[in-house]
Amino acid sequence: MSNSLLHRRRFLQGSSAALALAALPAGLKGFPHSARTWRVALIGTGWYGKSDLFRLMQVADVEVVALCDVDKHQLEQAAKMVSERQNGGKQPRLYGDYREMLSENRPEIVLIGTPDHWHALTAIEAIKSGAHVYVQKPISVDVIEGEAMVAAARKYNRVVQVGTQRRSTPHLIDAKINIVDKGLLGKVSHAEMCCYYHMRNNGNPPVVPVPDFFDYEMWTGPAPLRPFDGMPHVRWWRTFMEYGNGIMGDMCVHMFDAVRWMLGLGWPKKIESRGGIYMDKEGKSNIPDSQWAVFEYDELDCVWQHRTWGTPADPDYPWAFTLYGEKGTLKASTMQYDFIPQEKGTPIHKDVVYEKEKYPEDLKEPAIELNAAPATRLHMLDFLSAIEKGGRPVADIEQGHISTASCIMANLSLKVGRPLVYDPQLRQIKDDPEATRLLQRAYRAPWQHPDPTRV
């Protein structure tokens, strides 16, 4: 029996798996999957790209046929780690250009762990090559990119799972089933989401020569070409709006997506945001260090706040969401949840599920998020089930697009200084030509922005 099949059976024997599987689609409950081997490729071999790949390798029979990265050192390190996990120590083929990799290997599954500004082009090209795609959140850096990704997935009938794995987090699945869906909250008319981590990288590193092992031109791709002031990964790139959408696009997208999933919400009716760089003004970072946003629904406001300074409002929930209902309150994070009844009833507390005993190799993996590993494994199983059964995964590209685009439009609201109402059918901001023009960023030549009507 292969290592991956053994891991999968161990996974299914665990109580965390039983808990989580109870809430997954009917087609997913018939594990184990067919004993086929999936031909897989990874674009972007950094921290989370490798983490996603290793979680997939733990729950499915996988042959990693190719890896792609513009950093040769990072690529070679990833190849070594992959070969150590592959049956027979097989080495994947290595590439610096994702287009060559897709053309020469035609993988069945492509994982995308690049910086945000590369998600759209790589995902669409992978879909068009015939692959099913697992893409990290946020799915795009502008709204029209996301529209094009949804259009491509539907046109080519490919399954696209987004890395918003809160939807597959065991203790949050438990909260949805046993708190929200059972009506313990009653009517929910307010939700709060927050992040108070001091995670805004900032500084003034000098401009330096680009090392010969790093293709900075390709790394930048369609984004503006900044002067090279050091290796942009692991997290230096996140401090610039050129490559992403700040903490709103990085952290809010997770919690907002979780709230939408919990409550069955679609597009917000209206989005408004304010904020800026209020405290930490000394470095190069151009993302807000303070920001709030309101995502408005009928008789429900979902309110976000982040600060990269000061203390959290609740030290037990520094990155979290809270649902306020007429009968009680639900606080939830990646680490735990607490249900507090309004009057009668018993408080309920659940902690994150770890699987250290079932997956001892996790403890040896550099920089792994142990609390997120079980969720990612379930997310991968859900992804595979959707491929095999022909359905939609729990974090389908359309759901990822709604959450991503809403956060992007919060940033646009901050920029133009007014609330925005998006029409997803017309792909425009209602009665606001200026804001509508901001739905699509300019691409650096020769890269061409994807068109949702012509993917």
Buried (B, 14 or more C-beta within 10 A) or exposed (E): EEBBBEBBEBBBEBEBBEBBBEBBBEEBEEBBBEEEBBBBBBBBBBBBBBBBBBBBBBBBBBBBBBBBBBBBEBBBBBBEBBBEBBEEEEEBBBBBEBEEBBEEBBBBBBBBBBBBBBBBBBBBBBBBBEBBBBBBBBBBBBBBBBBBBBBBBBEBEBBBBBBBBBBBBBBBBBBBBBBBEEEBBEEBBBBBBBBBBEBBBBEEEEEEEEEEEBBBEEBBBBBBEBEBBEBBBEEBBBBBBBBBBBBBBBBBBBBBBBBBBBBEBEBBEBBBBBBEBEEBEEBBBEBBBBBBBBBBBEEBBBBBBBBBEEEBBEEEBBBBBBBBBEBBBBBBBBBBBBBEBBEEEEEBEBEBBBBEEBBEBBEEBEEBBBBBBBBBBBBBBBBBBBBBBEBBBBBBBBBBBBBBBBBBBBBBBBEEEEBBBBEBEEBBBEEBEEBBEBBBBEBBEEEEBBEBEEB
